[in-house]
Amino acid sequence: MDTQIIVGGLAACLGLGYLLYRYSDDGLSDSATLTRDDVVRILQDLRSELMNVYIQISSFVLSIREQMGGRIPDEYIKEIIMTQTPIGDQISKVEEKVYQKNSITKESFQAACTITYASDDEVKELMDEMKKSLENSFRGVAPSFSGELPEIMTSEKTLEVFKDMNDATLLAMYDIIEDIKSQGINEQSQQFQMEFQRQSPKIEKATFKVFEKHGLDELDQPATLVIQRAIQVYSKTDFIFKQRMSTLQQGIEQKMQAAMTGRISPYEIEAIRASLEAGPKVEEIEEEPLIQELENPREVKEEEFNDEEDLLEGEVIAK
């Protein structure tokens, strides 16, 4: 099977984790300007930035396995992702973001991690944790968040954010595809796939704007992990939420399929765009037939859903 097709729709997002494997020995003289606390803080920042990356990698791995069928060596999947996506450019962009945010240079930080504070227990622990998370992601295992949900993350907010995330993803993908088609590039060509990959960071940017809109960009934990955890919690403990999420997910899948097969009209796209810009109207979900049938929904205890603990896990779109 053509690996170009397999990864054609994947966003290039291996990010900063890879830099831990490619430290160099040049430019070490500035490392003394970074204190041990500086290094720990920046590593924690990197860890937070990488969480969404790990989730996306694990999602890609599972998608590739599903498309190719059977058991595929992890190293082969890693090679597909590493060689068929513009990883280098993405790494540079993310590195620059973190270094600028912390007012440091790439060389001084690398030297501080690998030489100056290489024997510090907390520095080693953070680096080992990031390395392990990266390795796990290439095996299809995403990071998890098991702490308390932030107060802002109510069941209603979870539905709103999930809807906005998917609408933003759909619009970004639609706009990318329309832009490529306007250039006269054949949709079945390798050039089309490569151009889609080049523009795919727009999808991640669109998702981050949703996080900003809902005030999730300043959480202690990555927003994607918090949303995923919220879906798990409310799906197990709130029967109405579970039904509303199911209905919402069905609608999202239908819209996405229509968009990807060219069966969605410009009018529908503009309606979605207007809805996203105006703010989510989650109450409309309650008007779906599936919900109308539930006139007196019973309360459902958490243990009744233990067999569905992984419901919707990994389905949060971060592509």
Protein Blocks (a to p, Z undefined) as FASTA:
>chain_A
ZZklmmmmpccfkbjmlmmmmccfehklmmmmpcfklmmmmmmmmmmmmmmmmmmmmmmm
mmmmmmngpaddfklmmmmmmmmccfklmmmmmmmmmmmmnopafklmmmmmmmmmmmpm
klmmmmmmmmmmmmmmmnopacddfbdcdfklcfklmmmmmmmmmmmmmmmmmmmmmmmm
mnopafkbmklmmmmmmmmmmmmmmmmmmmmmnopmmgfbdfklmmmmmmmmmmmmmmkl
mmmmmmmmmmmmmmmmmmmnopacfklmmmmmmmmmnopafklmmmpmklmmmmbacddd
fklmmmmmmgoihkaccZZ
